[in-house]
Amino acid sequence: MDQALAGIITALVSGLCVAIPTIVATITSNKAHDKVIDERMKFMSEQIKELSTKVEKHNEFNDRLIIVEQSVKSAHKRLDDFTKEAVKNESVK
């Protein structure tokens, strides 16, 4: 019976000698991995902010472009009206 108990104690000690360093290594590795992930998330957050700023600038440009297109359309209509009026006045002479 003493040998059986000694074998069990030996197995437990051996198991603890393997388990404790494994647990410590796993915890350390997870902390390092978390730091890397946090840095990547911070970097991605900064990139998203920059992209949002660019999108806002693009949207403002698009709004201004629409106004310019409407103005050009109006100018073309007035020019066409002016040209028709000039042709009409030349025909009367």
C-alpha beads as a LAMMPS data file, in Angstrom:
LAMMPS data file: protein, C-alpha beads

93 atoms
92 bonds

1 atom types
1 bond types

-500.0 500.0 xlo xhi
-500.0 500.0 ylo yhi
-500.0 500.0 zlo zhi

Masses

1 110.0

Atoms # bond

1 1 1 0.000 0.000 0.000
2 1 1 2.916 2.331 0.728
3 1 1 4.185 1.856 -2.799
4 1 1 0.744 2.699 -4.234
5 1 1 0.562 5.853 -2.135
6 1 1 4.110 6.783 -3.109
7 1 1 3.220 6.239 -6.783
8 1 1 0.151 8.485 -6.461
9 1 1 2.139 11.218 -4.715
10 1 1 4.859 10.955 -7.350
11 1 1 2.266 11.268 -10.118
12 1 1 0.659 14.302 -8.451
13 1 1 4.015 16.032 -7.966
14 1 1 4.997 15.269 -11.557
15 1 1 1.647 16.576 -12.793
16 1 1 2.018 19.787 -10.791
17 1 1 5.567 20.233 -12.070
18 1 1 4.169 20.172 -15.618
19 1 1 0.874 21.997 -14.985
20 1 1 2.179 25.029 -13.089
21 1 1 4.730 26.169 -15.736
22 1 1 2.185 25.475 -18.469
23 1 1 -0.409 27.651 -16.745
24 1 1 2.132 30.442 -16.138
25 1 1 3.303 30.305 -19.763
26 1 1 -0.289 30.383 -21.027
27 1 1 -1.186 33.395 -18.888
28 1 1 1.969 35.250 -19.967
29 1 1 1.336 34.447 -23.609
30 1 1 -2.282 35.607 -23.369
31 1 1 -1.221 38.922 -21.809
32 1 1 1.297 39.507 -24.595
33 1 1 -1.307 38.607 -27.198
34 1 1 -3.808 41.000 -25.594
35 1 1 -1.255 43.832 -25.806
36 1 1 -0.725 43.152 -29.507
37 1 1 -4.466 43.069 -30.150
38 1 1 -4.950 46.324 -28.209
39 1 1 -2.288 48.051 -30.330
40 1 1 -3.860 46.781 -33.543
41 1 1 -7.304 47.931 -32.399
42 1 1 -5.896 51.373 -31.573
43 1 1 -4.286 51.563 -35.013
44 1 1 -7.497 50.458 -36.735
45 1 1 -9.492 53.017 -34.754
46 1 1 -7.162 55.780 -35.935
47 1 1 -7.482 54.603 -39.535
48 1 1 -11.278 54.572 -39.259
49 1 1 -11.245 58.157 -37.938
50 1 1 -9.023 59.254 -40.847
51 1 1 -11.275 57.491 -43.331
52 1 1 -14.358 59.109 -41.788
53 1 1 -12.749 62.526 -42.203
54 1 1 -11.965 61.788 -45.847
55 1 1 -15.527 60.597 -46.468
56 1 1 -16.930 63.798 -44.930
57 1 1 -14.670 65.916 -47.172
58 1 1 -15.749 63.886 -50.197
59 1 1 -19.428 64.327 -49.318
60 1 1 -18.960 68.094 -48.970
61 1 1 -17.234 68.169 -52.366
62 1 1 -20.074 66.153 -53.887
63 1 1 -22.655 68.604 -52.493
64 1 1 -20.737 71.551 -53.950
65 1 1 -20.432 69.744 -57.290
66 1 1 -24.204 69.313 -57.460
67 1 1 -24.661 73.063 -56.908
68 1 1 -22.121 73.829 -59.661
69 1 1 -23.882 71.447 -62.050
70 1 1 -27.202 73.175 -61.394
71 1 1 -25.601 76.571 -61.952
72 1 1 -24.018 75.453 -65.230
73 1 1 -27.334 74.015 -66.377
74 1 1 -29.018 77.324 -65.611
75 1 1 -26.274 79.242 -67.442
76 1 1 -26.680 77.020 -70.506
77 1 1 -30.433 77.631 -70.504
78 1 1 -29.930 81.396 -70.289
79 1 1 -27.314 81.231 -73.062
80 1 1 -29.701 79.240 -75.255
81 1 1 -32.462 81.791 -74.586
82 1 1 -30.061 84.649 -75.378
83 1 1 -28.943 82.949 -78.601
84 1 1 -32.558 82.372 -79.710
85 1 1 -33.382 86.015 -78.967
86 1 1 -30.331 87.203 -80.946
87 1 1 -31.279 85.021 -83.933
88 1 1 -34.826 86.313 -83.739
89 1 1 -33.641 89.948 -83.706
90 1 1 -31.359 89.355 -86.706
91 1 1 -34.225 87.853 -88.687
92 1 1 -36.375 90.902 -88.049
93 1 1 -33.752 93.303 -89.431

Bonds

1 1 1 2
2 1 2 3
3 1 3 4
4 1 4 5
5 1 5 6
6 1 6 7
7 1 7 8
8 1 8 9
9 1 9 10
10 1 10 11
11 1 11 12
12 1 12 13
13 1 13 14
14 1 14 15
15 1 15 16
16 1 16 17
17 1 17 18
18 1 18 19
19 1 19 20
20 1 20 21
21 1 21 22
22 1 22 23
23 1 23 24
24 1 24 25
25 1 25 26
26 1 26 27
27 1 27 28
28 1 28 29
29 1 29 30
30 1 30 31
31 1 31 32
32 1 32 33
33 1 33 34
34 1 34 35
35 1 35 36
36 1 36 37
37 1 37 38
38 1 38 39
39 1 39 40
40 1 40 41
41 1 41 42
42 1 42 43
43 1 43 44
44 1 44 45
45 1 45 46
46 1 46 47
47 1 47 48
48 1 48 49
49 1 49 50
50 1 50 51
51 1 51 52
52 1 52 53
53 1 53 54
54 1 54 55
55 1 55 56
56 1 56 57
57 1 57 58
58 1 58 59
59 1 59 60
60 1 60 61
61 1 61 62
62 1 62 63
63 1 63 64
64 1 64 65
65 1 65 66
66 1 66 67
67 1 67 68
68 1 68 69
69 1 69 70
70 1 70 71
71 1 71 72
72 1 72 73
73 1 73 74
74 1 74 75
75 1 75 76
76 1 76 77
77 1 77 78
78 1 78 79
79 1 79 80
80 1 80 81
81 1 81 82
82 1 82 83
83 1 83 84
84 1 84 85
85 1 85 86
86 1 86 87
87 1 87 88
88 1 88 89
89 1 89 90
90 1 90 91
91 1 91 92
92 1 92 93
